[in-house]
Amino acid sequence: MGSWLSKQLEPSSAHLVYVVLSLFLICYAFFSDFIRNRLHLSEPPLALLVGIIFGPMALNVLDPESWFWQDRVNNANHTFDRSATQEAARVVVCLQVFSVGLELPKAYFSRHWRSVGMFLVPVMTFSWLITAAFVYAVLRTEWPTALIISACLAPTDPVLAAAVLQESRFSTRVPKRIKHVLSAESGCNDGTSFPFLYAGLLMYQGLSTGTVIKEWFLETILWQCSLGLLVGLVIGHFANRALRIAERRDWIDPASFLVFYILLALLACGIGSSLGLDDFLVAFGAGTGFAWDGWFAMKTKAAHLPNILDLLLNSS
C-alpha cells in the first residue's frame, strides 16, 4: 500500500510552490482587514517570513536551486541555471513599476517632476554613498564592491512603502501628495539605480578613469536609461491611442480591455530587454505614457486591477 501510494504522489518543487503560495494568499485574504488596519502590515513582509520558514534554511520545502536545471557538457553533468529565476523576477518588477505608472494622477510628472527628481538624484546619490561607506567600513570590502552592494540597497522598494500607499485606515491619514510622490519615486528608482550599479561594476573591472566615464555615460545614462524611458513613453502613448480607437469602434471586448495593460507591461519588458535598455524604466515609462491622460484609469477604476495584481506579485 505504501509503495503504491508513493508512486501516485508527485510533490515536485513547482507543485509545492503552488500549494504554499495559494495557502498563504488564502490565509491572508481571510485576515486582510485585520492585518492592514490593526497590525498595519502588508503582504510583502509576511510573504518573506513564509518564504524563510519554508525555504532551504528552515523546513526545506521550497528550494529554488531545484526548480530549473540545464546541461553543461552532457546529461550527467548539470549546473543550476539561474536565468529562469532572474527572468521571473524581471517580469514581476516590470509589472509592478508599470502598475505604479498607471496609478499616478493625470499628467503627474508635468507638475511634480522637481519633487521626484529631488528624490532620485541628490537624495538617492547621498543614500548610495553613505550606504557604500558603511559597507566599506563594516564589511571590510573594496570600495568598488561597496558601491555595487550599496546600489542594490539604495532604492526604496515599492513594497516598503506599501503600508502608506495601500488603502487602509492608516493610509487615509497620509496626504495624497505624499502618497503620489512616494509612489512615483518608488516606480522610478528601480531603473534609476542602474547608473549607480554600473559605476561600481565598471570600477570593479579596473578600467581607466576615462574609459569608466565614457562607458558609464554613453551606455548607461544615454542608451539604457534615457533612451529606455523615452521608448517606454512612446510605447505607452501609442498603446493608449490604439486602445481608444478599438474601444470607440467596439473592436475589443470588456475582458480583453481589462487585461490590456498587463499585456502592454509584458511587451514593454520584452522590448526593453531585447534592445539592451533599462527594462524597468521602459516599463515605468510605458505605464506613465499609457495613463498620462487619465482615460484608462477612469475606465477601470471599479475593477481595482492594480491592487489585485500587487497582492499576487508582492507575495510571489
Secondary structure, DSSP 8 states (H G I E B T S, - for coil): -HHHHHHH----HHHHHHHHHHHHHHHHHHTHHHHHHTS---HHHHHHHHHHHHSTTTT-S--GGGT-EEESSSTT-EEE-THHHHHHHHHHHHHHHHHHHHHS-TTHHHHHHHHHHHIIIIIHHHHHHHHHHHHHHHS---HHHHHHHHHHHSS--GGGGHHHHSSSTTGGGS-HHHHHHHHHHHHHHHHHTHHHHHHHHHHHTT--HHHHHHHIIIIIIIIIIIIHHHHHHHHHHHHHHHHHHHHHTT-S-HHHHHHHHHHHHHHHHHHHHHTTS-HHHHHHHHHHHHTTTSHHHHHTGGGTHHHHHHHHHHH-
